[in-house]
Amino acid sequence: MLIQNNNEIGVKNKSSMPFNKKKLDNFYESVSKHKSHFDKAQGLTTIIEIKQNNPQLVDYHNSLYLDTKIMLVHYIHSRDGKDYGYDKLDCDFIKEHIEQEYLTERQQLALYGKASSCLKAIGEDVEWIKKRELEIKLKIFSTENRLKYIIALSGKSKKNCLLTLLGLFVVECLVLLPIADDEHALFVLTEEHYSNNEFVNYIANVLALRLEWITGPELHCLSWIGVAMVLLWLVIYLVFVANILFKNLFKNIDIYEIPE
């Protein structure tokens, strides 16, 4: 039984009764006759749920991906032009139909991209879509590209960004620690006196290396390997830290945001 009002699109009770192609043709024909975005979205939602319950029909007439994409476009535009309170989109409805089991993760990403462009066109927020896209990308990267997975995971949230920055700083402190055998040393850190506490003083000196306007500690490379390591660390900071971590850490900070 269809739910039909200004706020809901869907099928109230999913039927387990098998559908044949002729019956599905009738649904497609019915959708083609509808004029409004709402009616088309509702009709396509019915077709999608029929296909979910009848996997043998999942790519009949249109692929499930195409049906879902067209339905999302009509659903999003069905809210445009409605009065205040009736124009609110059901994000869970969009998520449920994009992340259905018969669609691949790449198809889900493409559908989120389409939904995002439609939502932007009517002035809707898409930050929640970016979060869902990142979750799907993490699933893909976890099996296909471990480096991208680590980079994406480190910038997933502000907490992850801070932990990653802290981890990189700890690594830098460990690498710059003086060693007993001077012959095998790669660097020499000429420290300034900031504290009587040796540990605090060392941490302050490593931090001060990043502050060019402070006349303080100096790092000297003792071999070409040391130069190469410093160059590599500089690239990591410029590309990874500055361009990814700091960007994700401070994005979406809006002091003028009005809570709902």
Buried (B, 14 or more C-beta within 10 A) or exposed (E): EEEEEEEEBBBEEEEEEEBEEEEBEEBBEBBEEBEEBBBBBBBBBBBBBBBBBBEEBBBBBBBBBEBBBBBBBBBBBBBBEEEEEEBEBBBEBBBEBBBBEBBEBEBBBBBBEBBBEBBEEEEBEBEBBBEBBBBBBBEBBBEEEEEBBEBBBBBBBBEBBEEBBEEBBEEBBEBBEEEEEEEEBBBBBEBEEBEEEEEEBBBBBBBBBEEEEEEBBEBEBBEEEBEEBBEEBEEBBEEBBEEBBBEBBEEEEEEEEEEE
